[in-house]
Amino acid sequence: MSDAIKHECGIALVRLKKPLQFYKDKYGSAFYGINKMYLLMEKQHNRGQDGAGFASVKFNVAPGTRYVSRVRSNQSQPIQDIFAQINDRLNGVLEENPDKKDDVAWQEEHMPYIGNLFLGHVRYGTFGKNSIESVHPFLRQSNWRHQNLIVAGNFNMTNSKQLLEELVELGQHPKEFTDTVTVMEKIGHFLEEEVASLYQQAKIKGFNKKDASPFIEEHLDLQNVLSRSAKNWDGGYALAGLVGHGDAFVLRDPNGIRPTYFYEDDEVVVVASERPVIQTVFNVKIEDVQELERGHALIIKKNGKTSVEEVLAPREKKSCSFERIYFSR
């Protein structure tokens, strides 16, 4: 008997384009984004059962308030485990504050996981151990919102050792040797350089340090950051990332080895590793779900504007054989 078929990791991203009160009024819950993330991840559970992770970003909270939440699991049923943890936290807060069950503004300010931007991942381990530290999303933290970075992906880099050495040449001292850490730290390095350049521009324009942050967030060029970061990447990847202030991106490798699909309307932007998953979770037609082009990134700004930008020149299409076998079955 042949070995059980193995699939690749799965990613899911949801960006809510309306205020949370809109989803409460239309769908009955400010947890709309969380509920959709559960469905997107559950319908991709065969893509990876070694672990699952979820992260969210809030846009409209005061300084001193936690605006990034993350939960990961490497239990036997990791998706169920992380959403059980999320539901326990949310229900616990509401039990302690029953008068706030319909107060969306209060919930957004005080409850974890509720947010405007969500990233999920199901992991099939191909590099690194199956410890909780190997479960995506990975988080690179900073006290500046625009330098917080959350990354998850479906990828195998064939030149991980080279990428690690490049980080060392940049003056870094990576704490781990995994695909995800090397990729995230490379993006983080060029994100910091982009922010530093924009800060100097803001100073020339007369902005003080506090007022420079909105200027940086508005003008942050993720296409440039990704182009510089991915220049020497060799492998198949569909990589998703969130920046702490609210920008997001999804980048596909130039050979189209890893699949990536997205859908957008006036309420949401959605990304997943499989087209049918988006179709069923959001009840949309097949022609409404687009395939992200090879070497391109879907970039979602905090203001809700989306664009598809070329990051690396597309090459010959070489879809992963795992994917062809998986969908043929």
JORA-V561264 format. One record per pair of residues at least 24 apart in sequence whose C-alpha atoms are under 8 Angstrom apart, sorted by the first residue. I is the first residue (numbers start at 1). GAP is how many residues later the second one is. D is the distance in whole Angstrom. If there is no record, write none. Layout:
# JORA-V561264
I:GAP:D  I:GAP:D
This chain:
# JORA-V561264
5:321:8  6:41:8  6:316:7  7:39:7  7:40:5  7:41:7  7:117:7  7:315:6  7:316:7  7:319:7  8:39:5  8:40:6  8:115:8  8:116:6  8:146:7  8:314:7  8:315:8  9:38:5  9:39:5  9:112:7  9:113:6  9:114:5  9:115:5  9:116:8  9:144:7  9:145:5  9:146:8  10:31:8  10:34:6  10:35:8  10:37:6  10:38:7  10:111:6  10:112:5  10:113:7  10:143:7  10:144:6  10:262:7  10:263:6  11:30:8  11:108:8  11:109:6  11:110:5  11:111:7  11:141:7  11:142:6  11:143:7  11:229:8  11:260:8  11:261:5  11:262:6  12:25:7  12:28:6  12:29:7  12:107:6  12:108:5  12:109:6  12:258:7  12:259:6  12:260:5  12:261:7  13:24:7  13:104:8  13:105:6  13:106:5  13:107:6  13:227:8  13:256:8  13:257:6  13:258:5  13:259:7  14:103:6  14:104:5  14:105:7  14:254:7  14:255:6  14:256:5  14:257:7  15:101:6  15:102:5  15:103:6  15:253:6  15:254:5  15:255:7  16:100:5  16:101:6  16:251:6  16:252:5  16:253:7  17:99:8  17:249:7  17:250:5  17:251:5  17:252:7  17:287:6  18:249:6  18:250:8  19:97:8  20:84:7  20:95:8  20:96:8  21:83:6  21:84:8  24:80:8  30:74:6  30:84:7  31:83:6  33:81:8  33:82:8  33:83:8  33:85:7  34:79:8  34:80:7  34:84:8  36:245:7  37:81:7  37:82:8  37:83:7  38:41:8  38:45:7  39:242:6  40:232:7  40:237:6  40:238:7  40:241:7  41:38:7  41:79:7  41:80:7  41:81:7  42:37:7  43:234:6  44:78:8  44:229:8  44:230:8  44:233:7  45:34:8  45:77:7  47:75:7  47:76:7  47:77:7  48:74:5  48:75:4  48:76:4  48:77:8  49:27:8  49:28:7  49:29:7  49:73:7  49:74:6  49:75:6  50:24:6  50:25:8  50:26:8  50:28:8  50:72:8  50:73:5  50:74:5  50:75:6  50:80:7  51:24:7  51:27:5  51:28:8  51:71:6  51:72:5  51:73:7  51:79:8  51:81:8  51:84:6  51:85:8  52:26:5  52:27:6  52:30:7  52:68:7  52:69:5  52:70:4  52:71:6  52:83:7  52:84:7  53:26:8  53:29:7  53:67:6  53:68:5  53:69:7  53:82:7  53:83:6  53:84:6  54:28:8  54:64:7  54:65:6  54:66:4  54:67:7  54:82:8  54:83:7  55:58:7  55:63:6  55:64:5  55:65:6  55:82:7  55:95:8  56:57:6  56:58:7  56:59:6  56:60:7  56:61:6  56:62:4  56:63:6  57:56:8  57:58:5  57:59:6  57:60:5  57:61:7  57:185:8  57:187:7  57:188:8  57:189:7  58:50:8  58:56:7  58:57:4  58:58:5  58:59:7  58:188:8  59:56:7  59:57:7  59:186:7  59:187:6  60:48:8  60:49:8  61:47:8  61:48:6  65:44:7  65:45:8  66:46:8  67:177:8  68:45:8  68:176:7  69:43:6  69:44:6  70:43:8  70:67:8  72:60:7  72:63:7  72:64:7  72:65:8  73:59:6  73:62:7  74:56:7  74:57:7  74:58:6  74:61:7  79:43:8  86:27:7  117:125:8  117:129:7  119:33:8  119:121:8  119:122:8  119:123:8  120:32:8  121:31:6  121:32:7  126:30:7  127:29:8  127:51:7  127:52:7  128:50:6  138:42:7  138:43:8  138:46:8  140:44:8  140:45:8  140:48:8  145:98:7  145:99:5  145:100:5  146:49:8  146:67:8  146:70:8  146:71:6  146:97:6  146:98:5  146:99:5  147:41:7  147:44:7  147:45:7  147:48:8  147:96:7  147:97:7  148:95:6  148:96:5  148:97:8  149:35:8  149:39:7  149:92:7  149:93:6  149:94:5  149:95:6  150:91:5  150:92:5  150:93:7  150:94:8  151:29:8  151:33:6  151:88:7  151:89:6  151:90:4  151:91:7  152:28:8  152:87:6  152:88:5  152:89:6  153:27:8  153:84:7  153:85:6  153:86:4  153:87:6  154:83:6  154:84:5  154:85:6  154:104:7  155:80:7  155:81:5  155:82:4  155:83:6  155:84:7  155:103:7  156:79:6  156:80:6  156:81:7  157:76:7  157:77:6  157:78:4  157:79:7  157:80:8  158:76:6  158:77:5  159:74:7  159:75:6  159:76:8  163:69:8  163:70:8  183:46:8  186:43:6  187:38:7  187:39:7  187:42:5  190:35:6  190:38:7  190:39:7  191:31:8  191:34:6  194:26:7  194:27:8  194:31:7  195:25:7  217:28:7  218:84:8  222:27:8  222:77:7  223:74:7  223:76:8  223:86:7  223:87:8  223:88:6  224:87:8  226:85:7  227:84:5  227:85:7  230:82:8  231:81:7  245:57:7  246:55:7  246:56:5  247:52:8  247:53:6  247:54:5  247:55:5  248:51:6  248:52:5  248:53:6  248:54:8  249:48:6  249:49:6  249:50:4  249:51:6  250:47:5  250:48:5  250:49:7  251:44:7  251:45:6  251:46:4  251:47:7  252:40:7  252:41:7  252:42:6  252:43:5  252:44:6  252:45:6  253:41:6  253:42:5  253:43:8  253:59:8  254:40:5  254:41:4  254:42:7  254:58:6  254:59:6  254:60:5  254:61:5  254:62:8  254:63:8  255:39:6  255:40:7  255:59:6  255:60:5  255:61:6  255:62:5  255:63:5  255:64:7  256:37:7  256:38:5  256:39:7  256:61:6  256:62:6  256:63:6  257:60:7  257:61:5  257:62:4  257:63:5  258:61:7  258:62:6  259:32:8  259:60:8  259:64:8  260:31:6  260:32:6  261:28:7  261:29:6  261:30:4  261:31:6  262:27:6  262:28:5  262:29:6  262:30:7  263:25:7  263:26:5  263:27:6
